[in-house]
Amino acid sequence: MQRCSNPDHPHCTLQVAPDAAACAHGHAQPTHTTTTAAEPLGQSFGLLQAARARRAGDASPTQAALRPHLHVSGFDPRAAGGRQAIRLALRGMPDDAPAEITLLLESALLPGGRLRQRFTRALGGAWRPLVIEFSSRGREHGQYRIDVELRTDTADGAVRPRTWVATLLLLVPRADATLGEIHQTFLATHKNVRISADDASIARVHGLAGGGSLDLDIQAKNAGIAQIQLHPDGGAGRADLALPTIAWDEDLIEIGTPAAHPGTQAARADGHPCPASGACLVYAEPDAGFPRHVRLFALDECVLGRYETTAPEADLLLMHHDADGAQRAGLTRRLSARHAVIRPAHGGFEIEDVSRYGLLLDGVWPGKHAPVPLRLGMRIEFTASIQGVMACVVTALLPHAVVLHRVDAGGAAECFVLCAPAQRPGAAVVQAARAGMHGLALPRAAALPLVFHRDGGFWHLDPVSGVETALTPATALDRLSGFAGPAHSRVRFACGPRPEDWIARGAATGAAPGTRAPRRSAAPPATTTR
């Protein structure tokens, strides 16, 4: 007698005769069996691995182990003082990958919100690991996301760049949480094998020499014994055990990089001479009907929150204004560090309240974590509990961008243009722009130039000629449509949403405090005609 050996039912424990065609459950038996009853657990594990390999497209466990992934190790949520250092090891990358790969990290835990490093390949072919440092001190307990992006940029453009992405979740525990509770929270979402021995029973798992990752949850209670043999029969290999810290593998998903727009002259490898996710149009004459700063953003999710000089948690920083100008204290402290989120959705844009103090949409609180579509003319008030902190109106709602004008004492200081990344204005928007944006924008937004985001940077579109011009600090804006006239005689483009902070710090270049650091270039603007 031997155990059922049907490869599609590895958990069947019925005993069958050696010459039987099927077990009592009707599972067909193969004609030749290579395993014996002496190693039932090893047989079950092998069959389980084989079944998983067939479901994954007949890929062997060894091939599955070569998938591109990041090995994250050294994470200790209870690190002293909240100071953290995690180790990122790059594994399973294709053989044709270049010797250097750019690593981009984005998270509220990181200083400044972003971090840029490079993986380099050693002479033996392995990738040198990177150590990422951050601090969780003073953070609210819960899970924090770290967005990971790997790029294989090429300087000559001969090889198409490749991009891999992943998302890490790091736990910031309660102050009174024990290390055992933290590990149980982690294992509840990451384990794929559970070993339990109860009531004087014995559970053994061996034969784990196959490829692939394995996360174990081990429990032995009531005189039970749980035994794991990682390398049976004295086999060679390496076993990494992380008991005081947490380690896991995170798959890297390769995504396609968009091709350059037809007819676009790429001044750099990424297609734009001044890549930036945040920028600003600075008007020297704000009394001519335009605010002094037109702040531009192009993010998948734009977080609106309180202005902070160090380590802000928002992308679009807000301050209360009164008759004397911006006030960094006072009512500004009634704005949450992360007050609201605006994101593209369903061909338009939506707003979500994520704050402590709430917000009002046309005088009504929508509820926390309840996304609401934006509409033209909608009034947004910060906050719901205290009036007069800050108020905006949706003055333009386009498929590729939404424009917010302040309707409080800060109306002459700034307005906001939030663009959907890598989305060009459609034909309907171009036609509306030729007709004065009728039906898509209020008068104060209709007078603004048509700006969009593509190839990592901001562009200006002439709705009459179809000419697209890359916006850089060297661009002659007075020659572009929408910038003509006395009101635009002294307007400039800045590669950062808050250039006035640079002046306050006495630095004409570099990243503004509390903003994501853009890359700058002195290359001439790229212009293309469609």
Secondary structure as GFF3:
##gff-version 3
##sequence-region A 1 530
A	DSSP	beta_strand	2	3	.	.	.	ID=ss1
A	DSSP	beta_strand	15	16	.	.	.	ID=ss2
A	DSSP	alpha_helix	40	55	.	.	.	ID=ss3
A	DSSP	alpha_helix	61	65	.	.	.	ID=ss4
A	DSSP	beta_strand	69	75	.	.	.	ID=ss5
A	DSSP	three_ten_helix	80	82	.	.	.	ID=ss6
A	DSSP	beta_strand	83	91	.	.	.	ID=ss7
A	DSSP	beta_strand	100	106	.	.	.	ID=ss8
A	DSSP	three_ten_helix	111	113	.	.	.	ID=ss9
A	DSSP	beta_strand	114	120	.	.	.	ID=ss10
A	DSSP	beta_strand	130	135	.	.	.	ID=ss11
A	DSSP	beta_strand	142	151	.	.	.	ID=ss12
A	DSSP	beta_strand	163	172	.	.	.	ID=ss13
A	DSSP	alpha_helix	179	190	.	.	.	ID=ss14
A	DSSP	beta_strand	193	197	.	.	.	ID=ss15
A	DSSP	beta_strand	202	206	.	.	.	ID=ss16
A	DSSP	beta_strand	216	220	.	.	.	ID=ss17
A	DSSP	beta_strand	225	229	.	.	.	ID=ss18
A	DSSP	three_ten_helix	232	234	.	.	.	ID=ss19
A	DSSP	beta_strand	246	251	.	.	.	ID=ss20
A	DSSP	beta_strand	253	255	.	.	.	ID=ss21
A	DSSP	beta_strand	278	283	.	.	.	ID=ss22
A	DSSP	three_ten_helix	286	288	.	.	.	ID=ss23
A	DSSP	beta_strand	293	298	.	.	.	ID=ss24
A	DSSP	beta_strand	302	306	.	.	.	ID=ss25
A	DSSP	beta_strand	316	318	.	.	.	ID=ss26
A	DSSP	beta_strand	320	322	.	.	.	ID=ss27
A	DSSP	beta_strand	325	327	.	.	.	ID=ss28
A	DSSP	three_ten_helix	330	334	.	.	.	ID=ss29
A	DSSP	beta_strand	340	345	.	.	.	ID=ss30
A	DSSP	beta_strand	348	353	.	.	.	ID=ss31
A	DSSP	beta_strand	359	361	.	.	.	ID=ss32
A	DSSP	beta_strand	372	373	.	.	.	ID=ss33
A	DSSP	beta_strand	379	382	.	.	.	ID=ss34
A	DSSP	beta_strand	390	397	.	.	.	ID=ss35
A	DSSP	beta_strand	401	406	.	.	.	ID=ss36
A	DSSP	beta_strand	414	419	.	.	.	ID=ss37
A	DSSP	alpha_helix	427	434	.	.	.	ID=ss38
A	DSSP	alpha_helix	443	446	.	.	.	ID=ss39
A	DSSP	beta_strand	451	454	.	.	.	ID=ss40
A	DSSP	beta_strand	457	461	.	.	.	ID=ss41
A	DSSP	beta_strand	467	470	.	.	.	ID=ss42
A	DSSP	three_ten_helix	477	479	.	.	.	ID=ss43
A	DSSP	three_ten_helix	486	488	.	.	.	ID=ss44
A	DSSP	beta_strand	491	494	.	.	.	ID=ss45
A	DSSP	alpha_helix	499	505	.	.	.	ID=ss46
A	DSSP	beta_strand	527	529	.	.	.	ID=ss47
###
